[in-house]
Amino acid sequence: SCLITEGFPFFTGDIVLRQIVELEDTDYALLINKRFHLIKVEVNGNVAGTLMFENSLDISKYLRKGKNEITITLTVGARNLLGPFHTLEQECLFVSRNSFEREGTWVDGRSNLLMEDYAFVKTIV
């Protein structure tokens, strides 16, 4: 699901996602291979961990065979309201003075490195 297309392009704060899954085994890791700021994970009411710079978390010790409740609290910052420029390549993980320029790429007030859809970085979970 994408927060932008779901109607939250300028949302800043926490969104809680909760799902019941039925499992036949307990040997699993949670993998989030999309961009995010911070994710707190709870499994069956237990704090399983936090994801910030890594994209997977072993949740095996919190799982049980049968029904499991997995809760993800997604913390979203104000990235879509602030700079720097949003580019066609992967969004940068940090900002420096070079993040705001695209020297040598501007022709008639436009740079071929920038997206027309300036303000939106997709936060997908």
NORPEPE-V515785 format. One record per run of one state. SS is the DSSP state (helix for helix, strand for strand, loop for the rest). FROM is the first residue (numbers start at 1). TO is the last residue. If there is no record, write none. Layout:
ss={SS SS}
from={FROM FROM}
to={TO TO}
This chain:
ss={loop strand loop strand loop strand loop strand loop strand loop strand loop helix loop strand loop helix loop strand loop helix loop strand loop strand loop strand loop strand loop}
from={1 2 3 13 24 29 32 38 44 46 52 56 59 60 63 66 77 79 82 87 88 97 101 106 108 110 112 114 115 124 125}
to={1 2 12 23 28 31 37 43 45 51 55 58 59 62 65 76 78 81 86 87 96 100 105 107 109 111 113 114 123 124 125}
